[in-house]
Amino acid sequence: MSGNGHGAGGVVGGPSGELPARALAPFIQHTLISAGVTREEILTHARETAAYGFAAAMVPASWCAVVVAELAGTGIPVASALDFPTVGVMTSRGKAAEAAEIARLGAAEIDIGVQVGWLRSGLHREFRDDIAGVVAAAGIPIKVMLELPLLTPAERDLAVELACEAGAAWLKNASSQRVGVADPASVAYLVARAAGRARVKASGGIATADQARALLAAGAELLGTSAGIAIVTDTAGAAAY
């Protein structure tokens, strides 16, 4: 994995509010997960990732090989998502098999949906094992999208514990702004609850440099957004996934 922000979390603990917009790029995973995205659009996305020095190019699994080839030699990793954008609909065996395939295609990390319904049904072992199966099959860092806005406080605590037990490398507050906009309180909660067992990536509606700075100050080490260029150029008006 690249050093483009994955190991830079300590830099932002206090002075993140002082970071100029362009200096936020190494903390942003430049995201393009859209239905119907074309080859030319995905190549443009990869080139933007390299040009701005983003932490990673986050792309659909079907385009991983293309983006890996495009970014070869840049030191910038490719990331992908699994059981997303519709979260928690895959079987555990199917999810693990797809994770192994995504890793084979060259992705350096995977963000995964979790079985929120299982957690809320009391199927705690199954919830944990679903994540653990992906971790074991992929052999690369796994980020779990915990969908905190859908959970009660007790369920949130349990989700963090089970994800950490399963070997998740990163915890995310939500999969996208359709579930909830990333906020400093949720980030700070995840950092405190994980207690060093996993790192935190913020995701959902991150559209401005000020939002990014606040999330980093709260303890996030990565930000997932489709508005990365607007953030680092400090221009308003971009929609953020």
N, C-alpha and C positions, 0 to 999 in steps of 0.2 A: 504494500500500500504506500501511497505517496505521503510525504510529510506535509502536504498542503492544508494544514489545519487539524489533521487528525491527532496530532500530538501537541497542538498549540494552545490547549485550553487554559493552561496556567497564565498565559499572556493577558487574558481578558478578565481576570478575577476582579480587579479594581478599576483600571483606567479605560475600560471598554467604551465608556461614554465619550472618550477623547479620540477614539480611532477615526481617522478620516474615512469617508465612504469607500474609497478604492481599497483601503486596507482590510475591508470586510470580506473581500473575495475568497481568501483562503479558508474561510469558515462556511462557505456556501456550497451546497451541492446543487448544481445547476440542473433543474428538473424539466424534462419534457416527457410526460406520460399521458399521451392523448390518443384517442381513437382516430384512426385514419392518418396518422403522421406518415409523411412520405420519406423516401430515401434522401432526397435533397434537403428536406427539413431536418432530418436527423444528422446529416453531415454538417449542416450549418450550425446546429446545436453543439456538436463536438468541437467545431472550430472556435465557437464562442467560448467554450469552456477553457480551451487552451489559451486563447487570446487574452482573456480577463484573469486567468490564473485561479479559476474556481477549484474547490477541493475535489470535485468529482463531477462526471457527467452521469446524471441519473436518467436512464432510458428504459423503454420496454425491453423485456427479455428477447423478443423477436429481432431487435436491432443490436443486441450486445456485440455480436461478432463484428459488425460493420463499424461500430464506434470504437471497439478495441483496436481494430486495424488503423483507424483514422488517428487515434491518439498514441499509437506506438511511438516510443522514443521521447514522449513529452514528460513522462513521470506522473501523469494525471490518471487516476484510476477510473474505471467504469463501474457504476453501481446500477442495480436494478431492483424491481419490486415484484413481490409474489403474493398471490391471494389478494389482489388489489387491481382496480379501484373498488370492486365489490368485495368487502372484507368478510372472511370467515365462512366461505362457501366451498372450499376445497376439502377433499379427504386428506387425512394426515399422510397416508402413504403417497398419494398423488403429489402433495406439497413437497415432501422430501425428495421424490424423484425429480420434480421440476427444479428444485434447488440445486441438486447435483448437476443437472444439465446447464443451468445458468452459470455455475462455477466453471464447468468445462468450457463454456463459450468465452471465458476470460473475465467475467465480472469479479471484482475484488471484494464486493460486499452486497448484501441483499436486505432490503426492508420487507418485512412480512406482516400480513394481516394475522390477527389472532382470533381464536374462537370465543368471542365475547359471550355468545349465547351459552356455551358450555360453562364458562365461569359463572354466569348468573344462574345456571341450573344446578350448581353445586358439583359439577364434574371437574373438580380441581386437578386431579391426577391427569385426566385426559387433556385438559388445557395445557398443563406443563409438558406433557409428553409430545403434544403436537409441535411445540416449539423445539423441544430437545431433538426430535427427529430431524428437523431441518438443520439444526446446528451440526449434528453428527454427519448428515449426508452431504452438506455443502463444504464443510472444512474451511470456510471463510467467515469473517465477522457477520453476525446476524443482528439486525436492528428490529425490535418488535414495536409495532404500532398499537399502543395500549388503549386507544380510544377513551381517554379519561372522562370526557364529557358524558359518556353513556353509562358510567359506573357510579355507584354510591361510594362514600369515603371508605367503607370497609372493603368493598370490592376493589377499589384502587390499591389499597395496601396489599391485598392478596395477589392482585395481578403482578405487582412489582416483585413480590417475593417469589412467585412461581416462575416468572420470566428469568429472574436471576438464578434460581435453582436449575433452570433448563439450560443455562449457559449463554444467554443472550449477552452480546457485547455492548449493545446500545439499547436504550429505552427511548421511545418517542411519545409525546403527549397525545398525538392523534395522527391519522393518516392524511388528512387534508382539511381545508376550511369547511368542507361540507359537514364535518363532524364537529370541528371547533377551531377557532383562531388561537394560535399559540400565544401564551401570555407568561410573563415572568413568574407568576405564582405557581403555575403548573410545572414550570422548569425547576424552580427552587424545590418544590415538593419531590420531584423525581430524583434530584441530586441528593437531597437529604435521605430519602427512603432507600435509595440504592446503596448509599454509604460506601462508595468506591468499588462496588461489585460490577457496575456497568456504568457506561458514560451516557450522556444525554444529548439527543438531537431534537431540536424544536421544529415543528412543521405545522402548517395551516395558516394561510392568509398573511404570510410575512411579505410585506410589500414596500417597506420604507427602511432607510438607513437607521432611523431612530428606533424602530421596532427591533431591528437586528441587534443594535447595540444593547438595548434593554434585555433581550433574551440571553445574549452572551454574558452580560453582567450578572444575570441570575444563575449562571452556571452551565448553560448550553455550550457544547463544544463544536457542534455542527448545526447548520440551519438548512432545511430543505425548502426550496421555493422555485417557482417558475419565473419570479420577478427579479432574478439575480442581477441582470444588467441594469434595471431601473434602480436597484439598491446601490450598486457600486458607482453609478454615475449620478446618484442623488437626484433622480428625476421622478416626479410624481405621476400617478395615474395608471400604473400598471396593475393588471389583475394578478393575483398570486394564487397558485395552486396549493 
